Amino acid sequence: MAGTVTRDDTRVHRTLKVAQPAIEGPDVKALQQALNTRLRARGLRAVDTDGEYGPITHQAALDIAWFLGIGPASPFNRPLSPFKQKLIRDPDKRNPAQRERAIKRRHLPAPGGVVRPLASNPGPISEFNFVENDGAPGNDGRRHHGAKDWFAPAFSKVKAPVSGKIIEAKPSLVNSGQVFGGTAKIHAADNKVWVFRHVIPQVKVGDRVSAGQLLAKVTDAQSVPPHAHIEVWKTPNGGRQDFENMIDPMTFFRRFV
């Protein structure tokens, strides 16, 4: 994985973070090109080389920086420093300690990785930004879907994508209409909340679950194709009443497509 991938005329000089509007530029595109070489080498899906620094590019950058041994794992809300960008684009400049860490991490999963929650294919499309009347209110004055709908046969097993504490487990009472099925929420150690709706919880409030543990089953929906509606909140505060507090789940699920 060593070697210069992208030696671009554009200097790496600014910190990159997920923002609205998104940070754009040739330096971002150069970083994305370098990331794709690293991602493909690990059998992971490439990011779009559109020059836009969105959440998917950011998560990929955090993962690759960790694989390259560039310091400890960084939380999702931590910006990407120019120092890490330079080493992602030109790993030959890493010091011996960083190279040694990379060797030890070669066969480990990325720290930000999650367990696949359903066996079916999630599909490449995310409904996260779809505008809908009963969605999460955003700063743009509109309401958004704020989730990924992962379709799967009724009663399919839903596994916990991360470890954490169950803070809500509502039973499934109906299987038709706009609001159906139950809800299961996991409060993870990094303070994110993973929300699964339209499901039949197999856990109770207060339970501690490990990543990969059975969390719920998909409701036998009658009004729409069965699916798990999955939300990811940055923090427990605000929940789905603040679209800016929500992360597109495909940021984490795209590796399963």
N, C-alpha and C positions, 0 to 999 in steps of 0.2 A: 504494500500500500504506500510505499515511499515514492518520492518523485514529484516533480512539479507538474501539476495538471493544467493550471491556468496561470500563465504569466502575462498579466494584463497591464496595459499602460496606465490604467486607473489605479491610483494609490488607495490602499486601504487606510482610511484616516478617520472614520467616524464609527461610533457605536451604533449597532443595529438593534431595534426592538420592534415588537408587534405594536402597531399604532394605527390610528384612523385620522387622516388618510394614511395609507400604507407608504412606507419609505421605499423609494424607487431609485434606480440608477444603474449604470454599467458596472459599478463595484458589486452590487447585489447579484447581477447576472453572472459575473465572474465567479462569485462565491457559489452560486447554484450549480455552475458547470463543474466546479471542483467537488462539490458535494455529490453530484451524480456519479462521478467516477468512484468515489468511496462507497456510495450506497450500492451500486451495481456489483462491486467486488464482494459485497456481503450478501448478495441475493435479495436486497431490499429495493422497493420501488423508487424510481427516480422522482425528483420534484420538477415542476414546470420551470423552464429557464425563461421566465417572463420579466425578470428584473424587478419583481415586486416582493418585498420582504413581508410575507404573511405568516400565519401560524404554522403552516406545514413546513415551510422553509426553515423557520425558527426551530421547530422540534427536530428536524433532520440535522441542523447545525449543532444543536446540543448533543445529540446522539453521537455524531461523528467526532466532535471534539473529545468526548469521553473515550470513544474507541481508540483515538489517536494518543491517548494518555495525557491530554492537555488539562491537567488538574482534575479535581473531584467533579462529581456530577453537579450540574447547575439546575436549579428549579426553573420551571417554565417562565416565570415572571422576571427572570434575570436577563438583562440585555446581553448581546453578544459583543464582546470587546474587540477592538482592532487587533489586539494581540492574538486572540483565538482565530480570528479571520485569516491572519497572515499564515498561521501554522496549518490551518485547514487547506489553504491554497498551496502552500509549499511545506509539506511535512518534513523535508530534508533539513529544515532549520530547527527541528526539535532537539532538545538537549538529551543527554543519556538517560536521565531519570524519566523523562516523558516517553522515550522509546521503550524503556523497561516496563513501564506501566501498560503501554499498548500491547506488549507481548503477553502480559498476564491477562489482559481483557479480551484477547483475540476470540475466544470461544464462549464468552459470557454474553448474556442478553443486555441490551442497553438499559440503563437504570430507569429511563423514562418509559420503557416499554410496558405494555399491558398484555394480559392474557386474553386470547380470543374469547369473547363472551358467547357467541353462537357458532354452530358448525356450518351454517349456510354462508354463502358469499354475500358480503355487505353491499356489493356493487360500488362503482366508482363515484356515484353521485351523492351529494349531501343535500338534504332539504333544509339545512341550517339557516340559510338566509332567505328562505321563501317568506314572502309577506302574507300574513293571514290575520283575520280579525281578532281571533282569540289567542294570538301569540304573545311573546314577551315584548313589552314596550321598550323601544330603543331611543337613543338620543336624537335620531333623525325624525322622530314624531310618528313612526310607523311601528307596527307590531310584527315580529318575526317568529318563524317556527321554532328556532332555537334548539334544534335537536337533529339527530340522525335516526331515521326509521329503518331498522334492520329487520327485513322480512324473513320469516321462517315458518315452517309448519306449526300448527297448533300443538301445544304441550311440549314444544322443543325445550331442551334444557338451556337455561341461561346461567353462565358461570360468572362469578365476580371477576371483573377485569383487573382489580387491584385489591390489596388487603385494606382492612379498615373496620370501622364500627358501624353497625346498622342503626340509623337514626330514624328510619321510618319503614314500616312494613304494613301497608294497608291491604286487606284481602280483596280478592276480585269478586265483586258482587253482581255485575252485569257484563254481558259480552256483546252489546250492540250500542249504537248511538255514538255521539261525538266523544263522550268520556266513558271509557269502559275499562274493565280489568283493574288490577291492583297496582300498587307502587312499592318499589324497594329502593332505598337510598343508602349509599355507603359514604361515610365520612372518612376520607383517606388521611394518611399521616402527613401529606403535604398540604392539607387543608382543603383540597378539592372535594367536591361532592359529586358522586356519580349517581344519576337518577335513572331508574328503569320504570317506565310506565307501560300499561297494557299487558301486565304480567301477573302471574300467580306467585306471590312470595313463598319461599321455602325456608325463610328465616324469620326471626322476631326481633323487635327493638332491643338493643343492648347486646346482641350477639356480636362476637368478633369473627370476621370471615377472613380467610386467606385467599389470595389471588388464585383462581382456578376452582374454587369451591362452588358447589351448587348454590345459586342465589334465588332462582325463580324458574318458572316455566311460562312459555308464551300463552296468552289467553286465546281460547278458541273463539276468535272474533267472528261475528256474523254480518256486520255492516261493512267491513273492509277486510282486505287480506290480512291474516294474522301477522303481527310484527311487534317488536319491542321498540318503543319510543325512548331514545337514550339521550340524556342531557348531561353535560359536564359543567359544573359551576366552579369558578375560580375560588370562591369562598362560600361559606354557608350564608353569609349576609346578603339579603336581597333575593336570592334564589332566582326563580323564573320571572320575577317582577322587574328585573334589570337585565336587559339583553346584553349590555356591556360586561356583565358578570359571567357570561356564558362563553364557552369555547366550543368550536366546531369539533364534535367527536371524531370526524374523519382525520383530524390532526393525529390521532392515535391509532385509528383503524385502517388507514390507507395501506399499511403493510400486509393486511389480510386480503386485499382485493385480488 
